[in-house]
């Protein structure tokens, strides 16, 4: 269990997430992380890259879809910021709070690999 620290303490990020001998795929039977609500920290994505975790990088937001003008700006920021992380295997266009299908094709404008944009399937 990680020691209690101030949120955002990057000095101990790797030790907290990957203690000695820890392997996420063996110890927790998981190999993917879904980002949500806030942009992922660069150091966290670097760690996911080094561990071989799959990342679903989500257009952040709460409670409702973005309008198309705002959404296009945010999609560009998201993809340009995170596109070079090999751990990112999908772009998520929103979440259970809302999404804007008009943005689905915008991800490919800034991603030379044209990774899949995964729109939410609907509310649960």
C-alpha positions in Angstrom: 0.0 0.0 0.0 1.5 3.4 -1.0 2.4 5.8 1.8 0.0 8.7 2.2 1.5 11.7 0.4 0.4 15.0 -1.1 -1.5 14.4 -4.4 0.8 14.9 -7.4 4.0 13.8 -5.7 5.8 12.8 -8.8 9.0 11.8 -6.9 7.3 8.6 -5.7 4.9 7.9 -8.5 6.7 4.8 -9.9 7.4 3.4 -6.4 3.7 3.9 -5.4 2.3 2.4 -8.6 4.9 -0.3 -9.1 6.5 -1.5 -5.8 9.4 -3.9 -6.1 8.3 -7.2 -7.6 4.9 -5.9 -8.6 3.5 -6.8 -12.0 0.0 -5.4 -12.8 -0.8 -8.2 -15.2 0.1 -10.9 -12.7 -0.9 -9.4 -9.4 -4.2 -7.7 -10.5 -5.0 -9.5 -13.7 -5.3 -6.2 -15.6 -3.5 -4.7 -18.5 -5.4 -1.5 -19.3 -6.2 1.9 -17.7 -9.1 4.1 -18.7 -8.4 7.8 -18.3 -11.4 9.9 -17.3 -12.6 13.3 -16.1 -9.1 14.9 -16.0 -6.2 14.8 -18.5 -3.6 12.1 -17.5 -0.4 13.2 -16.0 2.6 12.9 -18.4 4.6 10.9 -15.8 1.7 8.5 -15.4 1.6 7.9 -19.2 5.4 7.5 -19.2 5.0 4.8 -16.5 2.2 3.1 -18.5 4.5 3.1 -21.5 7.3 1.4 -19.5 5.0 -1.2 -17.9 3.3 -2.1 -21.2 -0.2 -1.1 -20.0 -2.9 -0.3 -22.6 -4.4 3.2 -22.1 -7.8 4.4 -23.3 -7.3 8.2 -23.4 -10.6 9.9 -22.8 -11.8 13.4 -23.8 -12.2 14.7 -20.3 -15.4 16.1 -19.0 -18.2 15.9 -16.6 -22.0 15.5 -16.8 -22.5 16.6 -20.5 -21.1 16.6 -24.0 -19.0 19.5 -25.2 -20.4 21.6 -27.9 -18.7 21.0 -31.3 -16.5 24.2 -31.3 -15.2 23.6 -27.7 -14.9 19.8 -28.3 -12.8 20.3 -31.5 -10.3 22.5 -29.5 -10.1 19.9 -26.7 -9.7 16.9 -29.0 -6.8 18.7 -30.7 -5.2 19.5 -27.3 -5.7 15.9 -26.2 -4.2 14.2 -29.3 -1.3 16.6 -29.8 -0.4 16.2 -26.1 -0.6 12.4 -25.8 -0.1 11.0 -29.4 3.5 9.9 -28.9 2.7 7.6 -26.0 2.8 4.0 -27.3 0.6 2.9 -24.4 -2.4 4.8 -25.9 -4.4 2.3 -28.0 -7.7 4.1 -28.2 -9.1 7.6 -28.0 -12.4 7.8 -26.1 -14.8 10.4 -27.2 -16.4 11.3 -23.9 -17.9 9.1 -21.2 -21.1 8.1 -19.5 -21.8 11.8 -18.9 -22.0 12.7 -22.5 -20.3 12.7 -25.9 -20.5 14.5 -29.2 -20.5 12.2 -32.3 -19.5 15.2 -34.5 -16.0 14.9 -32.9 -15.4 11.2 -33.8 -13.4 12.0 -36.9 -11.4 14.9 -35.4 -9.0 12.5 -33.6 -7.6 11.2 -36.8 -6.7 14.8 -37.9 -3.9 14.9 -35.3 -3.0 11.2 -35.0 -0.7 10.0 -37.8 -1.5 6.4 -36.7 -5.3 7.0 -37.0 -6.0 5.0 -33.8 -9.6 4.1 -33.3 -11.9 6.6 -31.6 -14.2 4.7 -29.3 -17.5 6.5 -28.7 -19.5 5.5 -25.6 -22.2 3.0 -26.2 -24.8 4.8 -24.1 -25.8 5.2 -20.5 -25.8 2.3 -18.2 
